[in-house]
Amino acid sequence: MNILEFSALLGAGACAAGFVGALTGLGGGVVIVPLLTLGLGVDIRYAVGTALVSVIATSSGAAAAYVREGYSNLRLGIFFEVATTLGALAGAFVATWAPTRAVAIVFGLVLLSSAALSWQRHPASVRNAPPDPVAVRLRLAGTLPEADGPRPYAPRKIPLAFGLMGVAGVLSGLLGIGSGAFKVLAMDRVMRLPYKVSTTTSNFMIGVTAAASAGIYVSRGYVDPGLAMPVVLGVLAGAALGTRVLATARVGVLRAFFTAVIVILAVEMIVQGLKGTV
């Protein structure tokens, strides 16, 4: 395979990753890392560095459209970036010396737990609970655009969610996934936000989180321009398509798509990590 064919293949895979990332709030890293490590034999540290750059591109390509359409909660996203950015810096430092097979196994386990949590039902008592006092004080409530008019919502369990966002930041720096899976679950399962608000606010946040840890990978030489360029171009194209599809997609379909993607990738990463082939 020559360099042109390799770049074309990589760009096509990145386009699919950007589409998945924009549609589900995952950021695309959950597809880029397995694509590079399992499909193309790239060292996982270089794959993570490239994935972080692609996550920034996904966020840039999708966030503007979601903010313009009123899906993303900007105040909430900016507030939680404090936790995710600090966590991302810590995770990136750990990743530079952690064994690659251990990183792969952790990657898979995180994704499997994300898939399991995504299908737990919201208890009615929680859905009808009063808004969190912290959310009221910080004015974190918002509205979701719907066909019959804006639907108001109020976040819950803000302190717990803030801690989980710190964990999400660590996972972003360690695994290069933008921690979108964990952020979506924290907002969807803990804070009880509408699913489309969770995915779009995650897309808004992941770029800043990834940028915090990407700098460390760049300084350690783990970002290869030859890998990053076709990935970024492909991800931007895929993210633009994903933003158009999400506005009309059904929540049940999105949740099923989210779960199917991360389960397949999780199992493959765990198997390859146990084999020591990543």
C-alpha positions as CSV (number, residue, x, y, z in Angstrom):
1,M,0.0,0.0,0.0
2,N,1.5,3.3,-1.0
3,I,1.1,6.6,0.9
4,L,-1.8,7.9,-1.3
5,E,-3.8,4.7,-0.7
6,F,-3.0,4.7,3.0
7,S,-4.1,8.3,3.3
8,A,-7.3,7.6,1.4
9,L,-8.1,4.6,3.6
10,L,-7.4,6.6,6.7
11,G,-9.5,9.5,5.5
12,A,-12.5,7.3,4.8
13,G,-12.2,5.7,8.2
14,A,-11.9,9.1,9.8
15,C,-15.0,10.3,8.0
16,A,-17.0,7.4,9.5
17,A,-15.5,8.2,12.9
18,G,-16.5,11.9,12.6
19,F,-20.0,10.9,11.7
20,V,-20.3,8.5,14.7
21,G,-18.7,11.1,16.9
22,A,-21.0,13.9,15.9
23,L,-24.1,11.7,16.1
24,T,-23.4,10.2,19.5
25,G,-21.3,12.8,21.3
26,L,-18.4,10.3,21.5
27,G,-15.9,12.5,19.6
28,G,-14.7,10.0,17.1
29,G,-11.8,8.8,19.2
30,V,-13.5,5.5,20.0
31,V,-13.3,4.7,16.3
32,I,-10.0,6.3,15.4
33,V,-7.9,4.5,18.1
34,P,-9.1,1.0,17.1
35,L,-8.9,1.9,13.4
36,L,-5.2,2.9,13.8
37,T,-4.1,0.2,16.3
38,L,-6.1,-2.8,15.2
39,G,-6.6,-2.1,11.5
40,L,-3.3,-0.3,10.5
41,G,-0.9,-1.5,13.2
42,V,-0.1,1.9,14.6
43,D,1.4,2.1,18.1
44,I,-1.4,3.0,20.5
45,R,0.4,6.1,21.9
46,Y,0.6,7.6,18.3
47,A,-3.0,6.4,17.8
48,V,-4.1,8.3,20.9
49,G,-2.3,11.4,20.0
50,T,-3.8,11.4,16.5
51,A,-7.3,10.7,18.0
52,L,-7.0,13.7,20.3
53,V,-6.3,15.9,17.3
54,S,-9.3,14.3,15.5
55,V,-11.5,15.0,18.6
56,I,-10.7,18.7,18.4
57,A,-11.7,18.6,14.7
58,T,-15.0,16.8,15.5
59,S,-15.8,19.3,18.2
60,S,-15.1,22.2,15.9
61,G,-17.1,20.7,13.1
62,A,-20.2,19.8,15.1
63,A,-20.3,22.2,18.0
64,A,-21.0,25.3,15.9
65,A,-24.1,23.8,14.3
66,Y,-25.4,22.4,17.6
67,V,-25.0,25.8,19.4
68,R,-26.7,27.6,16.5
69,E,-29.6,25.3,16.6
70,G,-30.0,25.6,20.4
71,Y,-29.2,22.0,21.4
72,S,-26.0,22.5,23.4
73,N,-26.1,24.0,26.9
74,L,-23.1,26.4,26.9
75,R,-23.2,27.4,30.5
76,L,-23.2,23.8,31.6
77,G,-20.4,22.9,29.2
78,I,-18.1,25.7,30.2
79,F,-18.7,25.0,33.9
80,F,-17.7,21.3,33.5
81,E,-14.7,22.1,31.4
82,V,-12.9,23.1,34.6
83,A,-13.1,19.5,35.8
84,T,-12.4,17.8,32.5
85,T,-9.4,19.9,31.6
86,L,-7.6,19.2,34.9
87,G,-8.4,15.5,34.5
88,A,-7.2,15.5,30.9
89,L,-3.8,16.9,31.9
90,A,-3.4,14.2,34.6
91,G,-4.5,11.4,32.2
92,A,-2.0,12.5,29.5
93,F,0.9,12.4,31.9
94,V,0.0,8.9,33.0
95,A,-0.4,7.7,29.4
96,T,3.1,8.5,28.4
97,W,4.5,5.8,30.7
98,A,1.7,3.3,31.1
99,P,2.1,-0.1,29.2
100,T,0.2,0.0,25.9
101,R,-1.6,-3.3,26.5
102,A,-2.9,-1.9,29.8
103,V,-4.2,1.2,28.1
104,A,-6.0,-1.0,25.5
105,I,-7.7,-3.1,28.2
106,V,-8.8,0.0,30.2
107,F,-10.1,1.5,27.0
108,G,-12.3,-1.6,26.3
109,L,-13.5,-1.8,29.9
110,V,-14.6,1.8,30.0
111,L,-16.5,1.4,26.8
112,L,-18.3,-1.8,28.0
113,S,-19.3,-0.1,31.2
114,S,-20.6,2.9,29.1
115,A,-22.7,0.6,27.0
116,A,-24.2,-1.1,30.1
117,L,-25.1,2.2,31.8
118,S,-26.6,3.7,28.6
119,W,-29.5,1.3,28.7
120,Q,-30.6,1.8,32.4
121,R,-34.0,3.4,32.6
122,H,-34.5,6.7,34.2
123,P,-36.6,6.2,37.4
124,A,-39.8,8.2,37.3
125,S,-39.1,9.6,40.8
126,V,-35.9,11.0,39.5
127,R,-37.3,12.5,36.3
128,N,-39.9,14.3,38.4
129,A,-37.5,15.5,41.1
130,P,-37.0,19.2,41.7
131,P,-34.0,21.0,40.2
132,D,-30.6,20.8,41.9
133,P,-29.9,23.9,44.1
134,V,-26.5,24.3,42.5
135,A,-28.0,24.2,39.0
136,V,-30.5,26.9,40.0
137,R,-27.8,29.1,41.6
138,L,-25.5,28.8,38.5
139,R,-28.4,29.1,36.1
140,L,-27.6,25.8,34.3
141,A,-31.1,25.0,33.2
142,G,-32.0,25.2,29.5
143,T,-34.5,24.3,26.8
144,L,-34.6,21.7,24.1
145,P,-35.9,22.7,20.6
146,E,-38.8,20.4,19.6
147,A,-41.4,20.5,16.9
148,D,-44.1,21.8,19.2
149,G,-41.8,24.4,20.9
150,P,-38.9,24.6,23.4
151,R,-39.1,22.0,26.2
152,P,-37.5,23.2,29.5
153,Y,-35.2,20.9,31.5
154,A,-33.1,21.2,34.7
155,P,-29.8,19.4,35.5
156,R,-29.6,17.3,38.7
157,K,-26.8,16.1,41.0
158,I,-24.3,18.7,39.9
159,P,-21.6,17.9,42.5
160,L,-21.5,14.2,41.6
161,A,-21.6,15.1,37.9
162,F,-18.6,17.5,38.4
163,G,-16.6,14.7,39.9
164,L,-17.5,12.3,37.0
165,M,-16.4,15.0,34.5
166,G,-13.0,15.0,36.2
167,V,-12.8,11.2,35.6
168,A,-13.9,11.8,32.0
169,G,-11.0,14.1,31.6
170,V,-8.5,11.5,32.9
171,L,-9.9,9.0,30.4
172,S,-9.6,11.5,27.6
173,G,-5.9,12.1,28.3
174,L,-5.2,8.4,28.9
175,L,-7.2,6.9,26.0
176,G,-7.5,9.7,23.4
177,I,-11.3,9.2,23.2
178,G,-12.4,12.8,24.1
179,S,-14.2,11.0,26.9
180,G,-17.4,11.7,25.1
181,A,-18.9,8.3,26.1
182,F,-18.4,9.1,29.8
183,K,-19.6,12.7,29.5
184,V,-22.8,11.6,27.6
185,L,-23.5,9.1,30.3
186,A,-22.9,11.5,33.2
187,M,-25.3,14.0,31.6
188,D,-27.8,11.4,30.5
189,R,-27.8,9.0,33.5
190,V,-26.8,11.2,36.4
191,M,-28.0,14.7,35.5
192,R,-31.1,13.4,33.7
193,L,-30.7,15.7,30.7
194,P,-32.5,15.0,27.4
195,Y,-30.4,12.7,25.3
196,K,-29.9,15.1,22.5
197,V,-28.7,17.8,25.0
198,S,-26.3,15.3,26.4
199,T,-24.7,14.4,23.1
200,T,-24.5,17.9,21.7
201,T,-23.1,19.4,24.9
202,S,-20.6,16.6,25.0
203,N,-19.5,17.6,21.4
204,F,-19.1,21.2,22.6
205,M,-16.9,20.1,25.5
206,I,-14.7,17.4,24.0
207,G,-12.6,19.8,21.9
208,V,-11.3,21.7,24.9
209,T,-10.7,18.6,26.9
210,A,-8.8,17.0,24.1
211,A,-6.7,20.2,23.5
212,A,-5.6,20.2,27.1
213,S,-4.0,16.7,26.8
214,A,-3.0,16.9,23.1
215,G,-0.3,19.4,23.9
216,I,1.4,16.8,26.1
217,Y,1.3,14.2,23.3
218,V,2.7,16.8,20.9
219,S,5.6,17.6,23.2
220,R,6.4,13.9,23.6
221,G,6.4,13.4,19.8
222,Y,3.3,11.2,19.7
223,V,1.5,13.2,17.1
224,D,2.5,12.3,13.5
225,P,1.4,14.9,10.9
226,G,1.2,12.2,8.2
227,L,-1.4,10.4,10.3
228,A,-3.1,13.5,11.7
229,M,-3.8,15.3,8.4
230,P,-6.0,12.7,6.6
231,V,-7.7,12.0,9.9
232,V,-8.6,15.6,10.6
233,L,-9.9,16.1,7.1
234,G,-12.0,13.0,7.2
235,V,-13.4,13.7,10.6
236,L,-14.5,17.2,9.7
237,A,-16.4,15.8,6.7
238,G,-18.1,13.1,8.8
239,A,-18.9,15.5,11.6
240,A,-20.6,17.9,9.2
241,L,-22.8,15.0,8.0
242,G,-23.6,13.8,11.5
243,T,-24.9,17.2,12.6
244,R,-27.5,17.1,9.9
245,V,-28.7,13.6,10.7
246,L,-28.9,14.2,14.5
247,A,-31.6,16.9,14.4
248,T,-34.1,14.5,12.9
249,A,-32.9,11.2,14.4
250,R,-35.0,9.3,17.0
251,V,-33.5,9.0,20.5
252,G,-34.1,5.3,20.7
253,V,-32.1,4.8,17.4
254,L,-29.3,7.0,18.7
255,R,-29.0,5.1,21.9
256,A,-29.0,1.8,20.1
257,F,-26.3,3.1,17.6
258,F,-24.2,4.4,20.5
259,T,-24.3,1.1,22.3
260,A,-23.6,-1.1,19.3
261,V,-20.6,0.9,18.2
262,I,-18.9,1.0,21.6
263,V,-19.6,-2.7,22.4
264,I,-18.0,-3.9,19.2
265,L,-14.9,-1.7,19.7
266,A,-14.6,-2.5,23.4
267,V,-14.5,-6.3,22.9
268,E,-11.9,-6.0,20.1
269,M,-9.7,-3.7,22.1
270,I,-9.8,-6.0,25.2
271,V,-9.0,-9.1,23.2
272,Q,-6.1,-7.4,21.4
273,G,-4.9,-5.9,24.7
274,L,-4.9,-9.4,26.4
275,K,-3.0,-10.8,23.4
276,G,-0.5,-8.0,23.6
277,T,-0.9,-7.1,19.9
278,V,-1.5,-3.3,20.4
